Amino acid sequence: NIYQKDSPVDLNLDADAFNEADSDKSLSLLLYRIIEYHLSRLIESDGINAKRINIKLANISNQTTLKITFQSSDNNFHTIFNDYALTGIKSKLEMYEGKIIMSPSEENHYSIEVLI
């Protein structure tokens, strides 16, 4: 429990399979900004009410993967992911031939996956 607003938010980070030495500095900075943006949005937004956030970061076989999963009381997928700031993130990912995949799953669980 590392962040607390009105209710606790559990944040788990798994970066054991990520070696920053295998990524250039601008890519590492981009990953940091993506994580920072989504954490800020998920934790500080009153409408999303994320309760548990899991972040997994890995680079395996010349591919970097960032996956953020969370549970939200907001069941409107478009409210959570329809944001102008994502346009800038997507264009930066294109410089690395990367992509971002945002998808809902069952019972208000959502995932954001970045592949570079």
N, C-alpha and C positions, 0 to 999 in steps of 0.2 A: 504494500500500500504506500506508494511514493508520492501520490498527489491526492489532495482532498479538497473538494469544493463543498457542496451541500451533502453529498453522499460519497462514499469511497469509490475510487476507481482503481482496479487492479491492473497493473502494467507489467507484462512479462517480456523480456528481451532475450532472444537466443541468437547470438552472433558467433558461436563457437566455430562455425564452418566458414567464416568470413575472414580473409586476410587482406588488410588494407594495402599491404605491399604489392598485392596482385592487381590493384586498381590504380589508375592515375588520379592525381589530386582533384582535378575538376569533376571526375565521376564520383569520388568520395564526397565532395561538397554537394553535388546534386542529390545523392542519397540522403545526406544529412538534412538538406532542405525539404525533401519529400517527407521524411519522417517527422521533422519539426512541424511542417504544415498540417499534416494529418493529425498528429497528436494535439496540436493547438485546436484544430477544428472539432475533434472528437471530445476533448475534455471541456473546452470552454463554451461550446454551443449548448444553449438551454434546450433546444428541440431534439437533439440527438440522444442525450443522456446515455452515453456509453458506460457500461459497467465493468467490462473486462476487455482489455486490449492486449493482443499478442503480436509481437513483432519478431519475424525470423529473417535473418540476413545471411546470405551464403554466396560464395563464388566457387563454382565447381566447373571444371572443363571450359574455361574461358567464358563463362556466363555468370553474371551476377543476378541474384534473385532476391527481391525484397517482398515479403508478404506480411501484410497487416490484416489481422482478423479481429473482429469485435462484435459484441452484442449490443443492440440498441433497442430502446423502447419505441423509437420511431419506426413504424413499418412502411414508411414511404421512401422507397429506394431513391427516387428522383430528388427529394428534399436533401438527402444526405450527400449525393454525388453531383448534383447540378450546381457547379460553382465555376465562375469565370477564371479563378486562379489556376484551375486545372489545365486550362488552355496553354498557359506558359510552361507548365511542367511537361505537358505532352510534346510541345515543340522542342524543348531541351532534350527530351528522351530521343526524339527523332535524330538528333545529332549523333547519337550513339547507336542508331538503328535499334532502339529499344521501344518498348510499349508498356502501357499501363492497362490493366484489366480490372474492372470494378464489377462486382457481382453480388447479388443477394443469394442467400441460401435459406434454409428452413429456420423457422422460429426466430426471426429477427437477427440472424447471424449474417454478417457481411464480410466480404474480403476485398482487399486491394492488393493486386499483385503487379510488381514491376519487374520486367525482364530486360536485361541489358546484355 
